[in-house]
Amino acid sequence: MSHFQHHVFFCCNQRAEGESCCANHGASELRAYAKDQIKSLGLNGVAKTRINHAGCLDRCDQGPVMVVYPEAVWYTYVDKDDIDEIIESHLRQGRPVERLKI
């Protein structure tokens, strides 16, 4: 049994100037937002959801990206609305958000 129901990794990698990377798309800020949302909804902690910062997940050209385990569902996102939709649909209801999957 997994320690968490969902373990979410946000790529927050910063590449050299001029190279495509998740950090250039506000990944760190949106990860912090997701973490705050999970806490405010009471979804954080053991047997619930964990939000983590990750280094390069090697998909920066599709970024920003995040991955939700144990399902191994990869997402791209643009803003807080996308993060809210992933939280509500995938993390709360168990339904991946097809339009954001990569």
C-alpha positions in Angstrom: 0.0 0.0 0.0 1.3 3.5 -0.9 2.1 6.0 1.8 -0.1 8.5 -0.1 -3.2 8.1 -2.1 -1.8 10.6 -4.6 1.7 11.8 -4.9 2.0 14.8 -7.3 5.3 16.1 -8.7 5.6 19.5 -10.3 8.5 20.1 -12.6 10.1 23.3 -11.5 13.3 23.0 -13.4 15.1 26.2 -14.5 17.2 25.7 -17.7 19.7 28.1 -19.2 18.4 31.4 -20.6 16.6 30.9 -23.9 15.8 27.2 -23.3 12.3 26.0 -22.8 11.6 25.0 -19.2 8.7 24.7 -16.7 10.1 27.4 -14.4 9.6 30.0 -17.2 5.8 29.1 -17.1 5.3 29.8 -13.4 5.6 26.2 -12.2 6.9 27.0 -8.7 4.1 29.5 -8.1 1.4 27.1 -9.3 2.9 24.3 -7.2 2.7 26.5 -4.1 -0.9 27.3 -5.1 -1.7 23.6 -5.4 -0.1 22.8 -2.1 -2.1 25.5 -0.4 -5.3 24.3 -2.0 -4.7 20.7 -0.9 -4.2 21.9 2.6 -7.2 24.1 2.7 -9.4 21.3 1.4 -8.0 18.9 4.1 -6.5 16.6 1.4 -2.9 16.7 2.6 -1.1 14.2 4.7 -0.5 10.5 5.1 -2.9 8.3 3.1 -4.1 11.5 1.3 -2.2 13.7 -1.2 1.4 15.0 -1.2 2.5 17.8 -3.5 6.2 17.9 -4.3 8.7 20.1 -6.2 10.7 18.1 -8.7 13.7 18.8 -10.8 13.6 18.2 -14.5 11.0 15.6 -15.5 12.4 15.8 -19.1 9.2 17.0 -20.7 9.8 20.8 -20.5 8.9 21.3 -24.2 5.3 20.3 -23.2 5.5 22.4 -20.0 4.7 23.3 -17.5 4.2 19.7 -16.5 3.2 17.7 -13.5 2.6 14.0 -12.9 0.2 12.3 -10.5 1.1 8.9 -9.0 0.2 6.1 -8.6 -1.7 6.5 -11.8 1.2 8.0 -13.6 -1.0 10.6 -15.3 1.0 13.5 -16.9 -0.6 16.9 -17.2 0.2 20.3 -18.6 -1.5 23.3 -17.2 -1.7 27.1 -17.7 -3.2 28.7 -14.6 -4.9 28.3 -11.3 -8.2 27.2 -12.9 -6.4 24.2 -14.5 -4.9 23.3 -11.1 -8.3 23.6 -9.5 -9.8 21.3 -12.1 -7.1 18.7 -11.6 -7.6 18.8 -7.8 -11.4 18.5 -8.0 -11.6 16.0 -10.8 -8.6 13.8 -10.4 -7.5 14.1 -6.8 -11.0 14.3 -5.2 -13.1 12.4 -7.6 -10.6 10.0 -9.2 -11.3 11.2 -12.7 -8.3 12.3 -14.8 -8.7 15.6 -16.7 -8.5 14.4 -20.3 -8.1 17.8 -21.8 -4.9 18.5 -19.8 -3.3 15.1 -20.2 -0.1 14.8 -22.2 
